[in-house]
Amino acid sequence: MRVSFILAALAAFAVAAPIPTAPAAAAPADTVGGKILDGAIKVAKVVGQHAADEINGVVQKHWSEEAIAAKNAKKEKVTQSAAEVKLHGLSALKTAGAIGKGLAVGSAGKKSYLNQELKWIPLFSLAMYIKSLYPQPAPIEDLNFHHSLFGRPDQKDWPDYTLFIDASNGHRRTHREFVTDIYDGATALGASFETGCLGLRGDDGEMVGIMSDNSMEYVSLIHSLIMITTPFALISSYSTPFELKHSLKLSGATCLFVQAKYLPLALAASKEAGISNRRIFVLGGRASGRTSFTELKEHVRNEHIPRISVRPAHRDTLAYLVFSSGTSGLPKGT
């Protein structure tokens, strides 16, 4: 924002006022400083013309017939602002010229790096805030992201289509099948313990750790958690035992969904991180003695458990945590 107004300041001067000529002892054009000064003047002219055209276009567009009575008052303010911008632009361009001259003289060996003519101007003196001519935007309503992806009215008229293909076995899942799976998953995760579900709630401090390769179940789990506003932490499946323990502790994970092949590593790290053994579930496939996400969804379907509704999200609702790779240190959550 500030940079654009600094450019506008230089621009207004370049268009509306002549470029000040250098003193008699001006730096030769073939010196480093002379080239810098010449380049600064050319840039100011180009940017100035562009800014002037754009400002004129905006002002003309918004002086509608309904506002004709206030036109003169607005014009007077714009003229006053332009004069201030020109003044700041003149000072800025003189500063740039002094820098260029100082470099040129210094390169010629006649004086030091900068001469005494250089006058520094604080950056904030070149910046100003101008109120937008457009109306204020409408306030953004709190909305769960699930509604934007899967709750739009127009989607009811969409023809069904293949959304996922599992490269390992060729299994396909259509868009409608995926949405159904999300609702079943959200119910399995968020419905009460009394129904045989997990009863997860983000406002109760739950944080779900996920450690898995990419798969259709992985995507279903993520969208199911978004639907019930329960945050999740994406844990790298390439983590070392030490990195995994660090990520679980840092994220504050209270339960963990892990791909079966990573179970040995996850069980050891979860114990050190203080996650209950009963709260470790399998994602993608099955493992002896462990409840899987697939089995949780099958329970919802077989028992005809009523689906829970989409939970509201607010501006301060945490959606998820991701971790850096840990190349230059321990993984960092963001």
Buried (B, 14 or more C-beta within 10 A) or exposed (E): EEEEBBBBBBBBBBBBBEBEEBEEEBBEEEBBBBBBBEEBBEBBBEBBEBBBEEBEEEBEEEBEEEEEEEEEEBEEEBEEBBEEBBBBBBBBBBBBBBBBBBBBBBBBEEEEEBBEEBEEEEEEEBBBEEEEEEEEEEEEEEEBBBEEBBBEEEEEEEEEEEBBEEEEEEEEBBBBBBBBBBBBBBBBBBBEEEBBBBBBBBEEEBBBBBBBEEBBBBBBBBBBBBBBBBBBBBBBBEBEEEBBBBBBBBBBBBBBBBBBBBBEBBBEBBEBBEBEEEBBBBBBBEBEEBBBBBEBBEBBEEEEBEBBEBBEBEEEBEBBBBBEEBEEEEBBBE
